[in-house]
Amino acid sequence: MKVLVAVKRVIDYNVKIRVKPDHTDVDLTNVKMAMNPFCEIAVEEAVRLKEKGVATEIVAVTVGPKTAQEQLRTALALGADRAIHVETDARVESLGVAKLLKGVVDEEQPDLVILGKQAIDTDNNQTGQMLAALTGMPQGTFASEVSIENGEVSVTREIDGGLQTVKLRLPAVVTSDLRLNEPRYAKLPDIMKAKKKPLETRTPETLGVSIAAPPTLLKVETPAERQGGVKVASVDELVDKLKNEAKVL
């Protein structure tokens, strides 16, 4: 069984985000980049499926500039067998990424596609659902548990009311939630081996996808600084502050 895993290059979650002085974008100068945490979970789940003997091949794919190959090498070090880089310097939104991934799916014909449920930069939570719609595959989103048996994938989903389990006929699309697993760290020998694993390059043109007119980014601003809270001595004081200071009553 072939598993396709999509990964994304994002700013490391430990880094404090800075906005450019002209407010045109986020400042990426000398900023540490990393694999999106939800994508790490997706890669880990694919590797675990291979360790169980369920999956036979793992293909990692990403969309982005040449520097995004760093995250593909990380996926290879974690256990992916080969990688595909759809290289573009353009800003690609969720639908564009989904169309590019569909092009890769059409080429590779995987039995299972695993994505992180969302990226921590744009926070859209859209690409997996869009890819499922474009490919006509069934989808299991917000997965906290995945098992495969008899040509079906059973996905336990985290929903507002608790847990929901759905069964999907393969091929299918699954998006990983935070509690699906705990990703491993890449070992030095595996990092060295990853340098020799195959990494192919595609472009939107070779996949027959046009991303010529993405949405225009108008302005980026840092969130307004929040004021600290205060303790009140009585209900009357609380009501007075809500009425006269916060002006919400």
C-alpha positions as a printed NumPy array, in Angstrom:
array([[  0.   ,   0.   ,   0.   ],
       [  1.352,   3.408,  -0.983],
       [  0.873,   6.347,   1.399],
       [  1.266,   9.949,   0.241],
       [  2.026,  12.475,   3.003],
       [  1.832,  16.228,   2.424],
       [  4.104,  18.473,   4.501],
       [  4.455,  22.233,   4.736],
       [  7.337,  24.578,   5.574],
       [  6.327,  27.089,   8.267],
       [  7.964,  29.356,  10.826],
       [  9.07 ,  27.298,  13.83 ],
       [  6.39 ,  27.433,  16.519],
       [  8.942,  28.615,  19.105],
       [  9.785,  31.746,  17.102],
       [  8.206,  35.106,  17.913],
       [  6.6  ,  36.402,  14.718],
       [  7.748,  39.791,  13.4  ],
       [  5.923,  41.921,  10.857],
       [  7.868,  43.877,   8.222],
       [  8.082,  47.644,   8.884],
       [  5.992,  48.362,   5.775],
       [  3.329,  45.823,   6.869],
       [  3.493,  43.979,   3.541],
       [  4.178,  40.54 ,   5.067],
       [  5.739,  38.587,   7.906],
       [  9.489,  39.153,   8.243],
       [ 11.331,  35.898,   7.46 ],
       [ 14.867,  37.323,   7.68 ],
       [ 17.065,  34.907,   9.665],
       [ 13.936,  33.171,  10.986],
       [ 14.089,  29.464,  11.841],
       [ 11.764,  27.417,   9.636],
       [ 10.421,  23.943,  10.391],
       [  7.903,  21.339,   9.34 ],
       [  4.336,  22.192,  10.332],
       [  3.637,  20.281,  13.613],
       [  0.442,  18.685,  12.275],
       [  2.419,  17.514,   9.222],
       [  4.955,  15.895,  11.562],
       [  2.063,  13.935,  13.064],
       [  0.941,  12.886,   9.574],
       [  4.452,  11.655,   8.701],
       [  4.683,   9.771,  11.992],
       [  1.364,   8.024,  11.34 ],
       [  2.518,   6.951,   7.87 ],
       [  5.768,   5.581,   9.318],
       [  3.856,   3.661,  11.989],
       [  1.637,   2.128,   9.308],
       [  4.767,   0.969,   7.494],
       [  6.266,  -0.436,  10.705],
       [  3.058,  -2.436,  11.195],
       [  3.431,  -3.881,   7.711],
       [  0.313,  -2.107,   6.437],
       [  2.093,   0.418,   4.197],
       [  4.846,  -0.57 ,   1.784],
       [  5.915,   2.851,   0.494],
       [  5.739,   6.394,   1.874],
       [  5.998,   9.369,  -0.474],
       [  6.382,  12.843,   1.049],
       [  5.299,  15.871,  -0.985],
       [  5.466,  19.613,  -0.436],
       [  4.621,  22.789,  -2.321],
       [  6.895,  25.804,  -1.989],
       [ 10.244,  27.416,  -2.802],
       [ 13.504,  25.505,  -3.171],
       [ 14.237,  25.914,   0.55 ],
       [ 11.214,  23.702,   1.308],
       [ 13.362,  20.71 ,   0.343],
       [ 14.765,  20.947,   3.877],
       [ 11.413,  19.803,   5.266],
       [ 11.225,  16.996,   2.709],
       [ 14.645,  15.783,   3.844],
       [ 13.312,  15.818,   7.407],
       [ 10.374,  13.645,   6.297],
       [ 12.823,  11.281,   4.579],
       [ 14.902,  11.114,   7.761],
       [ 11.78 ,  10.265,   9.752],
       [ 11.005,   7.299,   7.501],
       [  9.585,   8.394,   4.13 ],
       [ 11.022,   6.438,   1.178],
       [ 11.106,   9.225,  -1.404],
       [  9.932,  12.786,  -1.863],
       [  8.335,  15.063,  -4.455],
       [  8.856,  18.82 ,  -4.414],
       [  6.384,  20.977,  -6.326],
       [  8.611,  24.017,  -6.659],
       [  7.103,  27.492,  -6.844],
       [  8.011,  30.871,  -5.357],
       [  4.435,  32.137,  -5.654],
       [  2.128,  32.514,  -2.663],
       [ -0.157,  29.479,  -2.984],
       [ -3.407,  29.386,  -1.019],
       [ -5.318,  26.284,   0.102],
       [ -7.211,  25.652,  -3.14 ],
       [ -4.043,  26.028,  -5.213],
       [ -2.205,  23.572,  -2.963],
       [ -5.116,  21.123,  -3.189],
       [ -5.039,  21.316,  -7.011],
       [ -1.282,  20.716,  -7.055],
       [ -1.634,  17.788,  -4.655],
       [ -4.356,  16.359,  -6.893],
       [ -1.857,  16.464,  -9.772],
       [  0.594,  14.458,  -7.655],
       [ -2.18 ,  12.046,  -6.589],
       [ -3.1  ,  11.479, -10.247],
       [  0.551,  10.611, -10.971],
       [  1.261,   8.491,  -7.905],
       [ -2.15 ,   6.804,  -7.383],
       [ -1.67 ,   6.376,  -3.599],
       [ -3.978,   4.209,  -1.514],
       [ -3.999,   6.721,   1.346],
       [ -3.26 ,  10.443,   1.564],
       [ -2.45 ,  11.878,   5.   ],
       [ -2.214,  15.618,   5.718],
       [ -2.002,  17.719,   8.842],
       [ -5.461,  19.094,   9.638],
       [ -4.125,  22.667,   9.392],
       [ -0.938,  24.699,   9.141],
       [  0.087,  26.91 ,  12.052],
       [  0.8  ,  29.904,   9.796],
       [ -2.393,  30.367,   7.759],
       [ -4.496,  28.223,  10.148],
       [ -7.067,  27.568,   7.391],
       [ -7.927,  23.868,   7.891],
       [ -9.025,  23.568,   4.245],
       [ -6.519,  21.724,   2.064],
       [ -7.408,  18.16 ,   3.067],
       [-11.117,  18.719,   2.536],
       [-10.52 ,  20.448,  -0.818],
       [ -8.231,  17.64 ,  -1.982],
       [-10.864,  15.044,  -1.101],
       [-13.472,  16.98 ,  -3.088],
       [-11.18 ,  17.375,  -6.119],
       [-10.163,  13.705,  -6.188],
       [-13.568,  12.297,  -5.256],
       [-12.007,  10.359,  -2.362],
       [-13.801,   9.849,   0.967],
       [-12.326,  11.886,   3.811],
       [-11.75 ,  11.46 ,   7.524],
       [-10.773,  14.736,   9.192],
       [ -9.45 ,  15.529,  12.703],
       [ -8.219,  11.952,  13.116],
       [ -7.171,  10.925,  16.626],
       [ -6.886,   7.22 ,  15.706],
       [ -6.385,   5.451,  12.38 ],
       [ -6.551,   1.734,  11.558],
       [ -6.631,  -0.069,   8.214],
       [ -8.162,  -3.464,   7.515],
       [ -9.76 ,  -5.224,   4.531],
       [ -9.398,  -2.297,   2.164],
       [-11.004,   0.164,   4.589],
       [ -9.58 ,   2.817,   6.88 ],
       [-11.29 ,   3.375,  10.227],
       [-10.874,   6.946,  11.478],
       [-11.778,   8.095,  14.975],
       [-12.548,  11.819,  14.788],
       [-12.581,  14.425,  17.525],
       [-15.823,  16.393,  17.333],
       [-17.585,  18.849,  19.649],
       [-19.728,  16.14 ,  21.226],
       [-16.894,  13.666,  21.78 ],
       [-15.557,  11.014,  19.394],
       [-16.968,   9.791,  16.103],
       [-15.696,   6.764,  14.169],
       [-16.115,   6.554,  10.411],
       [-15.091,   3.817,   7.955],
       [-13.823,   4.854,   4.536],
       [-13.191,   2.74 ,   1.472],
       [ -9.62 ,   3.154,   0.188],
       [ -8.233,   5.234,  -1.473],
       [ -9.059,   7.966,   1.049],
       [ -7.872,  11.267,   2.505],
       [ -7.152,  11.588,   6.243],
       [ -6.175,  14.737,   8.148],
       [ -4.333,  14.32 ,  11.449],
       [ -5.299,  15.908,  14.736],
       [ -2.998,  16.721,  17.642],
       [ -3.677,  13.547,  19.647],
       [ -3.17 ,  11.062,  16.81 ],
       [  0.406,  10.328,  17.928],
       [  3.621,  11.827,  19.248],
       [  6.175,  12.362,  16.457],
       [  9.657,  10.885,  16.863],
       [ 12.925,  12.747,  16.48 ],
       [ 15.112,  12.054,  13.464],
       [ 18.335,  10.245,  14.396],
       [ 21.664,  11.37 ,  12.964],
       [ 22.228,   8.159,  10.935],
       [ 18.741,   8.547,   9.431],
       [ 19.448,  12.197,   8.589],
       [ 22.582,  11.113,   6.728],
       [ 20.702,   8.337,   4.895],
       [ 17.978,  10.812,   3.9  ],
       [ 20.497,  12.727,   1.777],
       [ 20.72 ,   9.731,  -0.562],
       [ 16.986,   9.076,  -0.847],
       [ 15.335,  10.175,  -4.122],
       [ 13.787,  13.642,  -4.256],
       [ 12.   ,  14.556,  -7.483],
       [ 11.015,  18.055,  -8.563],
       [  7.786,  19.115, -10.247],
       [  6.374,  22.509, -11.194],
       [  2.758,  23.675, -11.38 ],
       [  3.139,  23.696, -15.177],
       [  4.218,  20.044, -15.369],
       [  1.196,  19.136, -13.238],
       [ -1.097,  21.187, -15.494],
       [ -2.145,  23.538, -12.693],
       [ -2.364,  27.321, -13.012],
       [ -1.814,  29.43 ,  -9.886],
       [ -1.428,  32.693, -11.801],
       [ -4.012,  34.714,  -9.861],
       [ -3.694,  34.037,  -6.12 ],
       [ -5.442,  36.304,  -3.576],
       [ -3.625,  39.598,  -2.978],
       [ -2.178,  40.199,   0.476],
       [ -3.071,  43.778,   1.379],
       [ -1.656,  44.296,   4.859],
       [ -0.235,  42.418,   7.851],
       [ -0.429,  43.786,  11.387],
       [  0.53 ,  42.459,  14.789],
       [ -2.406,  41.851,  17.162],
       [ -3.262,  44.675,  19.551],
       [ -1.539,  44.295,  22.887],
       [ -3.886,  42.964,  25.541],
       [ -4.153,  44.682,  28.901],
       [ -3.648,  42.722,  32.071],
       [ -6.588,  41.686,  34.195],
       [ -7.416,  43.063,  37.651],
       [ -9.002,  41.57 ,  40.744],
       [-12.145,  43.16 ,  42.131],
       [-13.294,  43.106,  45.749],
       [-17.029,  42.825,  45.178],
       [-19.787,  42.23 ,  42.651],
       [-20.684,  45.931,  42.769],
       [-17.135,  46.881,  41.786],
       [-17.209,  44.299,  38.959],
       [-20.473,  45.704,  37.597],
       [-19.119,  49.249,  37.871],
       [-15.976,  48.378,  35.867],
       [-17.953,  46.498,  33.229],
       [-20.299,  49.444,  32.859],
       [-17.902,  52.403,  33.068],
       [-14.514,  51.056,  31.948],
       [-15.185,  48.12 ,  29.63 ],
       [-18.531,  49.619,  28.578],
       [-20.055,  46.225,  27.873],
       [-23.154,  46.763,  30.058]])
